[in-house]
């Protein structure tokens, strides 16, 4: 009996072993999110219920409890049930089921606990944040973008840009939980919508967060104030613009009133209500400018003041150009040339040529005649008044021109001749001038010779020795000679007798 039982048991074991070896474990992929109820199937080959089922994970048995209230339990059909899955349940499970006929069935199940990805943070550097969440930054400044996302078990994080010029572009991508992107000098082409996207690589679930970035520009320069030329001198038209500002700035003329959003702001003033020297101011403000930091430009009203040479001369038959310069008028003045007391306006023609070279207004008179002699008027006029420069023209005939030339040559020759005579006279009397005689006949033949003490021996025979000190004063020997002039040589004989030296008392 024991032998039969033993043989039956060996047969059962042999059958079971053969069954296991003939059936390779199959693997089932199950995906769930945290909190979901999960069932991992084991035996699905028939209607039979396994008599014994065991689940293991990483070599350890799981779900051994048959209590239906447990979070993880083995069902009667051999399946492994999770009442609420958690991230720690993720992994590979091995099932071993024994059927009533002794057959052992093995299966594998891969449980993936995936959580929907979420963008946990998105930061973009900005200067102004609008109530609707739109970000504003000044053109030319750096921009930093930071994205963070959370996803399990893995994710792909990317940053995309959607703008009008370039469409939709991927700026950066990573499998990490965060990424950074930087623009050193942001330009208008970089304004648009930036989107952080996180994609779960298992469930393909996607999470996104977007932000709109607007690139504004505040020019470093001041707004431009300009005059607008008009033929109506009773009105003054001004224009104010701020080139490069985006979006359009708010402009205002004057110190009071409301700002108007516009690229150009024009204003018309009554010419009778303005005065010379009055200042007109245009103020510009922008969303990126703080209060009190507005920029402005200034215009100063000035009456015209033409300048030029009031006298001009020309020779009959030639051409002459009269010049009038006007640089002070604001608004710019209208300048014209007139002639005579009637001040009839001069137009360009066969006789006159008008030219405008910047601030200089020139009138050229061709083939000048005596009829052209007289006064011409340079008239400058703007909304603040009229000023006139009078230029009088003198016309000379060609004969008078020659006469003047002859007189000039004669005067020049006379001056040169006089200079030659004076130079010759000075040269002939150079000896008298050098000796101090000048041009007179005054006798200047006396010469004083100071004699050093070493030469006093010469006069010892004729001159008694002088005491060194007389009346408390030191004495010095002085010899006086007379040099006869040429005039004296003719009338008086030279006195060859030796002269007695004169004693002169000189204090030291």
KABEL-V311889 format. One record per pair of residues at least 24 apart in sequence whose ideal C-beta (glycine too) atoms are under 10 Angstrom apart, sorted by sequence separation. I is the first residue (numbers start at 1). J is the second residue. If there is no record, write none. Layout:
BEGIN
i->[I:I]
j->[J:J]
END
This chain:
BEGIN
i->[50:53:54:55:89:90:122:123:165:166:168:171:172:173:191:218:219:220:221:240:241:259:261:276:277:278:304:305:335:337:339:352:371:452:453:455:477:478:480:53:55:88:121:122:123:147:149:163:164:165:167:168:170:190:191:219:239:240:241:259:261:276:277:302:303:304:335:336:337:338:368:370:451:452:477:478:479:50:52:53:85:87:121:122:145:151:163:165:166:175:188:189:218:219:223:239:240:254:255:257:259:275:276:277:302:303:304:335:337:339:369:370:450:451:477:478:49:50:51:53:62:78:85:86:87:120:121:122:145:147:149:150:163:164:165:168:170:186:188:217:218:219:238:239:240:253:254:274:276:302:303:304:306:332:336:368:370:450:451:476:477:478:49:50:85:87:119:120:121:148:149:163:164:187:188:217:218:223:225:238:239:253:254:255:275:301:302:304:305:333:361:363:365:368:449:450:451:475:476:478:48:49:50:62:78:80:82:119:120:121:148:149:161:163:186:188:216:217:237:238:252:253:254:301:302:304:306:449:450:475:476:477:63:79:118:119:120:147:148:149:161:162:163:183:187:216:217:219:237:238:252:253:271:300:301:303:304:329:346:363:365:448:449:475:476:62:80:82:118:119:147:148:161:162:163:215:216:218:236:237:238:251:252:299:302:304:327:328:346:448:449:474:475:476:40:42:57:62:63:117:118:119:146:147:161:162:183:214:236:237:251:252:269:299:321:323:325:327:343:345:447:448:449:473:474:475:476:42:44:58:117:118:146:147:160:161:162:214:235:236:250:251:252:325:326:327:339:341:343:344:447:448:470:473:474:475:38:40:41:43:44:57:58:116:117:145:146:147:160:161:235:236:249:250:251:319:321:323:325:326:340:341:343:345:446:447:471:473:474:40:42:43:44:57:58:59:115:116:117:145:146:159:160:235:236:249:250:259:324:325:326:339:340:446:447:470:472:473:39:41:42:43:56:57:58:115:116:144:145:146:159:160:232:234:235:249:250:324:325:339:340:341:343:445:446:447:462:41:42:56:57:114:115:117:118:122:144:145:158:159:160:234:235:236:249:250:323:324:325:338:339:340:445:446:463:466:39:40:41:42:55:56:114:115:117:119:143:144:145:158:159:226:228:230:233:234:236:248:249:323:324:338:339:445:462:463:40:41:55:56:113:114:117:143:144:157:158:228:232:245:247:249:250:322:323:324:337:338:443:444:445:459:462:463:464:466:39:40:54:55:56:112:113:114:115:117:142:143:157:158:224:226:228:240:242:245:246:247:249:322:323:337:338:443:445:463:38:39:40:54:55:112:114:142:143:156:157:158:230:240:241:245:321:322:323:336:337:338:443:444:459:38:39:40:53:54:55:141:142:143:155:156:157:223:238:240:242:246:252:321:322:336:337:443:459:38:39:53:54:141:142:143:155:156:239:240:241:242:245:320:321:322:335:336:442:445:458:37:38:52:53:54:140:141:142:155:156:236:238:240:242:245:250:252:320:321:335:336:441:443:37:38:50:52:53:140:141:154:155:156:249:251:319:320:334:335:336:343:443:456:36:37:38:50:51:52:137:139:140:154:155:249:253:319:320:333:334:335:441:36:37:38:50:51:52:139:140:143:147:149:151:153:154:155:318:319:333:334:335:35:36:37:49:50:51:52:138:139:147:148:149:150:151:152:153:154:160:162:318:319:320:332:333:334:435:437:35:36:40:48:50:51:137:139:145:147:149:151:153:318:319:333:30:32:34:35:36:49:50:51:146:147:148:149:151:152:153:155:156:157:158:160:162:163:245:280:317:318:332:333:338:435:451:34:35:38:42:48:49:51:139:143:145:147:149:151:152:155:314:316:317:329:331:333:30:32:33:34:42:43:45:48:52:53:55:57:139:151:155:161:307:308:316:317:320:324:326:328:329:330:331:333:334:335:337:449:32:34:40:42:43:46:48:50:137:242:306:307:308:312:315:316:324:325:329:330:331:333:432:33:34:41:42:43:45:50:55:57:137:151:276:308:314:316:322:324:326:329:330:333:335:337:339:432:448:30:34:40:42:43:48:50:136:151:191:225:242:306:313:314:323:324:325:329:431:34:43:135:151:225:226:240:241:316:322:324:326:329:448:450:32:46:48:120:121:123:124:125:150:225:240:316:32:45:120:125:149:188:224:314:329:46:134:135:149:223:240:314:328:43:45:149:222:223:224:271:313:43:44:125:148:223:238:326:43:45:90:147:222:30:42:43:44:90:236:326:42:43:312:324:325:27:28:42:87:219:236:310:324:27:41:42:87:145:218:323:27:28:40:42:218:219:322:324:40:41:145:218:323:25:26:40:217:218:322:25:39:40:124:143:216:218:308:322:25:38:40:216:217:218:223:225:226:306:307:322:122:124:143:216:223:225:227:306:38:122:123:214:222:223:224:225:226:306:307:320:122:141:221:222:223:225:227:306:320:38:121:140:218:220:222:304:305:320:20:119:120:135:136:137:139:219:221:222:304:36:119:133:134:135:136:137:138:139:140:218:303:304:318:20:35:36:119:120:133:134:135:136:137:138:139:140:303:304:317:318:19:26:28:29:30:31:32:33:34:119:133:134:135:136:137:138:139:303:310:311:312:313:314:316:19:23:25:26:27:28:29:30:31:32:33:34:35:117:118:132:134:135:136:138:139:140:302:303:304:305:307:309:310:311:312:313:314:315:316:317:318:22:23:25:26:27:28:29:30:31:32:33:34:117:301:303:304:306:308:310:311:312:313:314:315:316:317:16:19:23:24:25:26:27:28:29:30:31:32:33:34:116:117:129:130:301:302:303:304:305:306:307:308:309:310:311:312:313:314:315:316:16:19:20:21:23:24:25:26:27:28:29:30:31:33:117:301:303:304:306:308:309:311:312:313:315:316:318:19:20:23:24:25:116:117:130:303:304:305:306:316:16:17:18:19:20:115:126:304:306:315:316:15:16:18:19:20:114:117:122:128:315:15:16:17:19:114:115:116:118:120:122:124:126:14:15:16:114:115:117:119:121:122:123:124:125:126:128:12:13:15:113:114:116:117:118:119:120:122:124:127:12:112:114:115:116:117:119:11:12:112:114:116:117:118:119:127:9:238:236:237:236:233:233:230:233:227:229:227:228:229:231:227:139:226:227:229:278:139:277:276:274:275:276:274:136:271:272:271:270:271:269:271:34:33:236:237:236:138:233:235:236:138:139:233:234:138:233:136:137:232:233:136:233:230:233:227:227:130:128:127:128:127:33:31:32:31:33:29]
j->[74:77:78:79:113:114:146:147:189:190:192:195:196:197:215:242:243:244:245:264:265:283:285:300:301:302:328:329:359:361:363:376:395:476:477:479:501:502:504:78:80:113:146:147:148:172:174:188:189:190:192:193:195:215:216:244:264:265:266:284:286:301:302:327:328:329:360:361:362:363:393:395:476:477:502:503:504:76:78:79:111:113:147:148:171:177:189:191:192:201:214:215:244:245:249:265:266:280:281:283:285:301:302:303:328:329:330:361:363:365:395:396:476:477:503:504:76:77:78:80:89:105:112:113:114:147:148:149:172:174:176:177:190:191:192:195:197:213:215:244:245:246:265:266:267:280:281:301:303:329:330:331:333:359:363:395:397:477:478:503:504:505:77:78:113:115:147:148:149:176:177:191:192:215:216:245:246:251:253:266:267:281:282:283:303:329:330:332:333:361:389:391:393:396:477:478:479:503:504:506:77:78:79:91:107:109:111:148:149:150:177:178:190:192:215:217:245:246:266:267:281:282:283:330:331:333:335:478:479:504:505:506:93:109:148:149:150:177:178:179:191:192:193:213:217:246:247:249:267:268:282:283:301:330:331:333:334:359:376:393:395:478:479:505:506:93:111:113:149:150:178:179:192:193:194:246:247:249:267:268:269:282:283:330:333:335:358:359:377:479:480:505:506:507:72:74:89:94:95:149:150:151:178:179:193:194:215:246:268:269:283:284:301:331:353:355:357:359:375:377:479:480:481:505:506:507:508:75:77:91:150:151:179:180:193:194:195:247:268:269:283:284:285:358:359:360:372:374:376:377:480:481:503:506:507:508:72:74:75:77:78:91:92:150:151:179:180:181:194:195:269:270:283:284:285:353:355:357:359:360:374:375:377:379:480:481:505:507:508:75:77:78:79:92:93:94:150:151:152:180:181:194:195:270:271:284:285:294:359:360:361:374:375:481:482:505:507:508:75:77:78:79:92:93:94:151:152:180:181:182:195:196:268:270:271:285:286:360:361:375:376:377:379:481:482:483:498:78:79:93:94:151:152:154:155:159:181:182:195:196:197:271:272:273:286:287:360:361:362:375:376:377:482:483:500:503:77:78:79:80:93:94:152:153:155:157:181:182:183:196:197:264:266:268:271:272:274:286:287:361:362:376:377:483:500:501:79:80:94:95:152:153:156:182:183:196:197:267:271:284:286:288:289:361:362:363:376:377:482:483:484:498:501:502:503:505:79:80:94:95:96:152:153:154:155:157:182:183:197:198:264:266:268:280:282:285:286:287:289:362:363:377:378:483:485:503:79:80:81:95:96:153:155:183:184:197:198:199:271:281:282:286:362:363:364:377:378:379:484:485:500:80:81:82:95:96:97:183:184:185:197:198:199:265:280:282:284:288:294:363:364:378:379:485:501:81:82:96:97:184:185:186:198:199:282:283:284:285:288:363:364:365:378:379:485:488:501:81:82:96:97:98:184:185:186:199:200:280:282:284:286:289:294:296:364:365:379:380:485:487:82:83:95:97:98:185:186:199:200:201:294:296:364:365:379:380:381:388:488:501:82:83:84:96:97:98:183:185:186:200:201:295:299:365:366:379:380:381:487:83:84:85:97:98:99:186:187:190:194:196:198:200:201:202:365:366:380:381:382:83:84:85:97:98:99:100:186:187:195:196:197:198:199:200:201:202:208:210:366:367:368:380:381:382:483:485:84:85:89:97:99:100:186:188:194:196:198:200:202:367:368:382:80:82:84:85:86:99:100:101:196:197:198:199:201:202:203:205:206:207:208:210:212:213:295:330:367:368:382:383:388:485:501:85:86:89:93:99:100:102:190:194:196:198:200:202:203:206:365:367:368:380:382:384:82:84:85:86:94:95:97:100:104:105:107:109:191:203:207:213:359:360:368:369:372:376:378:380:381:382:383:385:386:387:389:501:85:87:93:95:96:99:101:103:190:295:359:360:361:365:368:369:377:378:382:383:384:386:485:87:88:95:96:97:99:104:109:111:191:205:330:362:368:370:376:378:380:383:384:387:389:391:393:486:502:85:89:95:97:98:103:105:191:206:246:280:297:361:368:369:378:379:380:384:486:90:99:191:207:281:282:296:297:372:378:380:382:385:504:506:89:103:105:177:178:180:181:182:207:282:297:373:90:103:178:183:207:246:282:372:387:105:193:194:208:282:299:373:387:103:105:209:282:283:284:331:373:104:105:186:209:284:299:387:105:107:152:209:284:93:105:106:107:153:299:389:106:107:376:388:389:92:93:107:152:284:301:375:389:93:107:108:153:211:284:389:94:95:107:109:285:286:389:391:108:109:213:286:391:94:95:109:286:287:391:95:109:110:194:213:286:288:378:392:96:109:111:287:288:289:294:296:297:377:378:393:194:196:215:288:295:297:299:378:111:195:196:287:295:296:297:298:299:379:380:393:196:215:295:296:297:299:301:380:394:113:196:215:293:295:297:379:380:395:96:195:196:211:212:213:215:295:297:298:380:113:196:210:211:212:213:214:215:216:217:295:380:381:395:98:113:114:197:198:211:212:213:214:215:216:217:218:381:382:395:396:98:105:107:108:109:110:111:112:113:198:212:213:214:215:216:217:218:382:389:390:391:392:393:395:99:103:105:106:107:108:109:110:111:112:113:114:115:197:198:212:214:215:216:218:219:220:382:383:384:385:387:389:390:391:392:393:394:395:396:397:398:103:104:106:107:108:109:110:111:112:113:114:115:198:382:384:385:387:389:391:392:393:394:395:396:397:398:98:101:105:106:107:108:109:110:111:112:113:114:115:116:198:199:211:212:383:384:385:386:387:388:389:390:391:392:393:394:395:396:397:398:99:102:103:104:106:107:108:109:110:111:112:113:114:116:200:384:386:387:389:391:392:394:395:396:398:399:401:103:104:107:108:109:200:201:214:387:388:389:390:400:101:102:103:104:105:200:211:389:391:400:401:101:102:104:105:106:200:203:208:214:401:102:103:104:106:201:202:203:205:207:209:211:213:102:103:104:202:203:205:207:209:210:211:212:213:214:216:101:102:104:202:203:205:206:207:208:209:211:213:216:102:202:204:205:206:207:209:102:103:203:205:207:208:209:210:218:102:331:330:331:331:331:333:331:334:329:331:330:331:332:334:331:244:331:332:334:384:246:384:384:383:384:385:384:247:382:383:383:383:384:383:385:152:152:382:383:383:286:381:383:384:287:288:382:383:288:383:287:288:383:384:288:385:383:386:382:383:287:287:287:288:288:203:202:203:203:205:202]
END
